[in-house]
């Protein structure tokens, strides 16, 4: 019977020192012997499937997580696709990876068990908030084209703010950036992120844009950006908000509710501010186009002015006035002739009417020796029967008139006046 003696006891020297490799090999052998095969249930996260055909993932539950791998041979036998948030049952053994000194579960078989608890809770919350309209595209606000002040709720010591500021300095220098410190991982992170968002909105001079985010990490690291209070705080922000959670694969609820989603903090800087170089080039291009346009307009105006200068109205400006004056004189003469002709016609008509009136005038009759006799009531006497003896009558002659008194009346048989004496 062979007995394996541990290296630190082989020499009997209590001060024997192991190398890191030797210690790692001892741990590796111990773990592999102690846990050669085991079934493990958990939720998949950080799933990666490189072109090599191997599958790398993390198995987790509410209290712990362990790295795992399916080598290409085992992965090729899978009858379903693996995805983040999936609850699975795995058969495998423990292995130690010496270059990193880390252990992992080498999975040989996988059975699906449905959606993981955390993923299920996330989906329920997403459905609830979507029903309230928090993710509607219509409520998204555009970012200001040229912001003057930006606030970033993040860890002041993280890589996110460094990357963000670096891109800002390159694209749009001299812009004011206010960093509102907050934890972006762990149990306290949601409360501090919410406080930072509210603080930005309560500033006397609020920023033009509010960025909320952090650098990349595992699904667990980013979980605080799925917190309901964080999502509602972003939705309630009066400031246009950018979600800059540095993980291109996972989409958090903060990404869905924000006005703009950036895949990384660096991309957030590119979305928030324009490029000063591009602006300079664009302004130069606009200046050139304006210059060409103004020169072209000026050239056309000069040609038009030259054509106007050759026009008769500018070479002999008073000709038109003289023509109008002659036309006015002609119109005046025509009007005078027309008025004169109308007056002559009217005068002829008046003379004709006057002749007719004169022919019918009683004065003409009187001029032939006739007279008109009226009683005291100015009634014309046509027959003697209209009078009685003693009546005073007035006789009108062609020239003058006289009054007389009726002495007697002579009435013929027909009842007509035969004569009278006065």
C-alpha positions in Angstrom: 0.0 0.0 0.0 1.4 3.3 -1.1 1.0 6.3 1.2 1.3 9.8 -0.3 3.2 12.1 1.9 2.3 15.8 1.7 5.3 17.9 0.3 5.5 19.9 3.5 6.1 16.7 5.5 8.4 14.9 3.1 11.7 16.4 4.5 10.6 16.5 8.1 11.6 20.1 8.1 8.9 22.3 9.7 10.2 25.3 7.8 9.8 23.8 4.4 8.2 26.5 2.0 5.8 25.7 -0.8 5.7 27.5 -4.0 2.5 29.0 -5.3 2.3 26.3 -8.0 2.8 23.5 -5.4 0.1 25.0 -3.1 -2.3 25.4 -6.1 -1.7 21.8 -7.2 -2.5 20.6 -3.6 -5.7 22.6 -3.7 -6.6 21.4 -7.1 -6.0 17.7 -6.2 -8.0 18.1 -3.0 -11.0 19.7 -4.6 -11.1 17.4 -7.6 -10.9 14.4 -5.3 -13.4 15.8 -2.8 -16.0 16.9 -5.5 -15.6 14.7 -8.5 -19.2 15.0 -9.6 -22.1 17.0 -8.3 -25.5 18.3 -9.4 -25.8 22.1 -9.0 -28.9 24.3 -9.6 -28.7 28.0 -10.2 -29.4 30.9 -12.5 -27.2 31.7 -15.5 -25.6 35.1 -15.8 -22.6 36.6 -17.7 -23.1 34.1 -20.5 -20.3 34.2 -23.1 -20.0 32.0 -26.2 -16.7 32.8 -28.1 -15.9 31.3 -31.5 -13.9 28.6 -29.8 -17.1 26.7 -29.1 -16.6 26.7 -25.3 -19.3 28.3 -23.1 -18.5 30.4 -20.1 -21.0 31.5 -17.5 -21.8 32.1 -13.9 -24.2 30.1 -11.8 -25.8 32.1 -9.0 -28.5 32.2 -6.4 -29.5 34.8 -3.9 -26.4 34.4 -1.7 -23.6 33.1 -3.9 -22.2 32.6 -7.3 -19.6 30.3 -9.0 -17.9 30.4 -12.4 -18.6 27.6 -14.7 -17.5 26.3 -18.1 -18.8 23.9 -20.8 -16.0 22.7 -23.0 -16.8 22.5 -26.7 -17.6 18.8 -26.6 -20.2 19.1 -23.9 -21.6 22.3 -25.4 -22.1 20.7 -28.8 -24.4 18.1 -27.1 -26.8 20.7 -25.8 -30.4 20.5 -27.2 -31.4 24.0 -26.3 -29.9 27.5 -26.2 -28.6 28.9 -22.9 -29.4 32.5 -22.0 -28.9 34.9 -19.1 -31.5 34.6 -16.4 -32.3 31.0 -17.2 -32.6 28.6 -14.2 -30.7 25.3 -14.9 -29.6 22.1 -13.3 -25.9 21.3 -14.0 -23.8 18.1 -13.6 -20.1 18.6 -13.3 -17.0 18.6 -11.1 -14.8 21.2 -9.5 -11.6 22.3 -11.2 -8.9 24.7 -10.3 -7.4 27.0 -12.9 -3.8 27.5 -11.8 -2.9 30.7 -13.8 -5.6 32.6 -11.9 -5.8 30.5 -8.8 -9.5 30.3 -9.2 -11.9 27.4 -9.1 -14.8 26.7 -11.5 -17.4 24.1 -12.2 -16.7 22.1 -15.3 -20.2 21.3 -16.5 -20.9 18.1 -18.4 -24.7 18.1 -18.6 -27.3 20.8 -18.4 -31.1 20.6 -17.9 -33.3 23.7 -18.1 -35.5 24.5 -15.1 -37.3 27.7 -16.3 -36.7 31.4 -15.6 -34.5 32.3 -12.6 -36.0 34.1 -9.6 -34.2 37.4 -10.2 -35.0 37.4 -13.9 -38.6 36.6 -13.2 -38.8 39.5 -10.7 -37.2 41.8 -13.2 -39.7 40.8 -15.9 -42.6 41.4 -13.6 -41.3 44.8 -12.6 -40.7 45.7 -16.3 -44.3 44.7 -17.2 -45.6 46.8 -14.3 -43.7 49.9 -15.2 -44.4 49.5 -18.9 -48.2 49.4 -18.1 -47.8 52.7 -16.4 -46.2 54.2 -19.6 -42.8 54.8 -18.1 -41.1 53.3 -21.2 -43.3 55.0 -23.9 -41.2 56.6 -26.7 -43.6 59.6 -26.7 -42.3 60.7 -23.3 -38.7 60.7 -24.4 -37.1 64.2 -24.5 -34.4 65.3 -26.9 -31.1 66.4 -25.4 -30.1 70.0 -25.8 -27.8 70.6 -28.8 -25.2 72.7 -26.9 -25.4 72.0 -23.1 -23.5 74.3 -20.8 -23.7 72.2 -17.6 -23.8 68.5 -17.1 -24.4 66.5 -13.9 -23.2 62.8 -13.6 -24.6 60.6 -10.8 -21.9 58.0 -10.4 -19.0 56.9 -8.3 -16.4 59.6 -8.2 -13.5 57.1 -8.2 -14.8 54.8 -10.9 -13.6 54.4 -14.4 -16.9 55.6 -15.7 -16.3 59.3 -14.7 -12.7 59.2 -15.9 -13.7 57.9 -19.4 -16.6 60.4 -19.5 -14.4 63.4 -18.7 -11.7 62.3 -21.1 -14.1 62.2 -24.0 -15.6 65.5 -23.0 -12.2 67.2 -22.9 -11.4 65.8 -26.4 -14.8 66.7 -27.9 -16.0 69.8 -26.2 -13.6 71.4 -23.7 -14.4 74.0 -21.1 -17.9 72.6 -20.3 -19.0 72.5 -16.6 -19.4 69.0 -15.2 -20.9 68.4 -11.7 -20.2 64.9 -10.3 -22.8 63.8 -7.8 -21.2 60.9 -5.8 -23.2 57.8 -5.3 -22.5 54.1 -4.8 -23.3 52.2 -8.0 -23.1 48.7 -6.6 -24.4 47.0 -3.5 -27.4 47.3 -1.3 -26.9 51.0 -0.6 -26.5 51.9 -4.3 -30.3 52.4 -5.2 -30.9 54.8 -2.3 -27.8 56.9 -3.1 -28.6 57.0 -6.8 -32.1 58.2 -6.1 -30.8 60.9 -3.8 -28.3 62.0 -6.4 -31.0 62.3 -9.1 -33.2 64.4 -6.8 -30.3 66.6 -5.7 -29.5 67.4 -9.4 -33.2 68.4 -9.9 -33.2 70.6 -6.8 -30.2 72.7 -7.7 -30.7 76.5 -8.0 -29.1 76.3 -11.5 -30.1 72.8 -12.7 -27.9 71.2 -15.3 -28.9 70.9 -18.9 -28.3 67.2 -19.0 -28.3 64.5 -16.2 -26.2 61.3 -16.7 -26.7 58.3 -14.5 -24.5 55.2 -14.8 -21.3 53.3 -14.1 -18.7 51.2 -15.9 -19.2 47.6 -17.0 -19.7 44.7 -14.7 -21.7 41.5 -14.2 -25.4 41.4 -14.1 -25.3 41.4 -10.3 -23.1 44.5 -10.3 -25.6 46.3 -12.5 -28.7 45.2 -10.6 -29.1 48.5 -8.8 -30.1 50.1 -12.1 -33.1 47.7 -12.2 -34.3 49.0 -8.8 -37.9 50.3 -9.0 -37.1 53.5 -7.0 -34.1 54.3 -9.3 -36.3 53.8 -12.4 -39.1 56.1 -11.0 -36.6 58.8 -10.0 -35.2 58.9 -13.6 -38.8 59.0 -14.9 -39.6 61.9 -12.6 -36.5 63.9 -13.5 -37.3 67.3 -15.0 -33.8 67.3 -16.6 -33.3 65.2 -19.8 -31.5 62.1 -18.6 -29.0 59.7 -20.2 -28.5 56.2 -18.9 -24.8 55.2 -19.2 -24.5 51.7 -17.7 -21.4 50.3 -19.3 -22.6 46.9 -20.5 -23.6 46.5 -24.1 -25.3 43.2 -23.7 -27.5 43.6 -20.6 -30.3 46.2 -20.8 -31.4 47.6 -17.5 -34.7 49.2 -16.7 -32.8 52.5 -16.3 -31.8 52.2 -19.9 -35.5 51.8 -20.9 -36.8 54.7 -18.9 -34.1 57.3 -19.6 -34.6 59.8 -22.5 -31.4 58.5 -24.1 -29.5 55.2 -23.6 -25.7 55.1 -24.0 -23.9 51.8 -24.2 -20.9 53.1 -22.2 -20.0 56.3 -20.3 -17.7 57.2 -23.2 -20.6 57.0 -25.6 -22.7 59.1 -23.3 -20.1 61.9 -23.6 -20.3 61.6 -27.4 -24.1 61.8 -27.3 -24.3 64.7 -24.8 -21.9 67.1 -26.4 -21.0 67.8 -30.0 -17.5 67.6 -31.4 -15.7 70.9 -31.4 -13.6 69.8 -34.3 -16.7 68.8 -36.3 -18.4 72.1 -35.3 -15.3 74.1 -36.5 -15.2 72.2 -39.8 -19.0 72.6 -40.2 -18.7 76.4 -39.5 -15.9 76.7 -42.0 -18.0 74.9 -44.6 -21.0 77.1 -43.8 -18.8 80.2 -44.1 -17.5 79.1 -47.5 -21.0 78.4 -48.7 -22.2 81.7 -47.4 -19.3 83.5 -49.1 -20.0 81.8 -52.4 -23.7 82.5 -52.1 -23.1 86.2 -51.2 -20.6 86.6 -54.1 -23.1 85.0 -56.5 -25.9 87.2 -55.2 -23.8 90.3 -55.6 -22.8 89.3 -59.1 -26.4 88.8 -60.1 -27.4 92.1 -58.5 -24.7 93.9 -60.4 -25.8 92.4 -63.7 -29.4 93.3 -62.9 -28.4 96.8 -62.0 -26.5 97.1 -65.3 -29.6 96.0 -67.2 -31.7 98.5 -65.3 -29.2 101.2 -66.1 -29.6 100.5 -69.8 -33.3 100.7 -69.6 -35.0 103.7 -71.3 -36.7 104.7 -68.1 -33.3 105.4 -66.5 -31.6 106.9 -69.6 -34.5 109.3 -70.3 -36.5 109.4 -67.1 -38.8 112.3 -68.1 -40.0 110.8 -71.3 -42.6 108.8 -69.5 -43.8 111.9 -67.6 -44.1 113.9 -70.8 -46.0 111.2 -72.4 -48.4 111.1 -69.5 -48.7 114.9 -69.6 -49.6 114.8 -73.3 -52.1 112.0 -72.7 -53.6 114.1 -69.9 -53.9 117.1 -72.1 -55.6 115.0 -74.8 -58.0 113.6 -72.2 -58.7 117.2 -70.9 -59.5 118.4 -74.5 -61.7 115.5 -75.2 -63.5 116.1 -71.9 -64.0 119.8 -72.7 -65.4 119.0 -76.1 -67.7 116.4 -74.7 -69.0 118.8 -72.1 -69.5 121.6 -74.7 -71.3 119.3 -77.0 -73.6 118.1 -74.2 -74.2 121.8 -73.2 -75.1 122.7 -76.8 -77.5 119.8 -77.0 -79.1 120.7 -73.7 -79.4 124.3 -74.7 -81.2 123.3 -77.9 -83.6 121.1 -76.0 -84.2 124.0 -73.5 -84.9 126.5 -76.4 -87.3 124.1 -78.0 -89.1 123.5 -74.8 -89.2 127.3 -74.1 -90.7 127.9 -77.6 -93.4 125.3 -76.9 -94.1 126.8 -73.5 -94.2 130.3 -74.9 -96.7 129.2 -77.6 -99.0 127.9 -74.9 -98.4 130.8 -72.6 -101.6 132.7 -71.6 -99.7 135.9 -72.0 -99.5 135.3 -75.7 -103.3 135.0 -75.8 -103.7 138.2 -73.8 -101.4 139.9 -76.3 -103.9 139.2 -79.0 -106.6 141.2 -77.2 -108.0 138.7 -74.8 -108.3 139.2 -71.1 -108.8 137.1 -68.0 -111.4 137.9 -65.4 -111.3 136.6 -61.8 -113.6 137.0 -58.9 -112.6 138.0 -55.4 -111.7 134.3 -54.7 -109.2 134.4 -57.6 -111.5 132.0 -59.6 -111.4 132.5 -63.3 -114.8 133.6 -64.7 -115.8 131.4 -67.7 -119.5 132.4 -67.8 -121.8 135.1 -66.5 -123.7 132.8 -64.3 -120.7 132.6 -62.0 -121.4 136.3 -61.1 -124.1 138.3 -59.4 -124.7 142.0 -59.6 -122.5 143.9 -57.3 -119.6 141.4 -57.4 -116.1 142.9 -57.7 -114.0 141.3 -60.4 -110.4 141.7 -61.5 -109.5 141.8 -65.2 -106.0 140.9 -66.4 -104.8 142.3 -69.7 -101.7 141.8 -71.7 -100.3 144.8 -70.0 -101.8 145.7 -66.6 -105.0 144.8 -64.8 -108.0 146.6 -63.3 -110.9 146.1 -60.9 -114.6 146.7 -61.6 -118.0 146.1 -60.1 -120.8 144.2 -61.9 -123.8 146.4 -62.5 -125.9 144.0 -64.5 -125.7 140.5 -66.1 -126.9 139.4 -69.5 -127.3 135.6 -69.8 -128.3 134.0 -73.1 -130.7 131.2 -73.5 -128.0 128.5 -73.3 -127.0 129.9 -69.9 -123.8 131.4 -71.2 -122.6 134.9 -70.5 -123.4 137.3 -73.3 -121.5 140.3 -71.9 -121.1 142.4 -68.9 -120.7 146.1 -68.0 -118.2 147.4 -65.5 
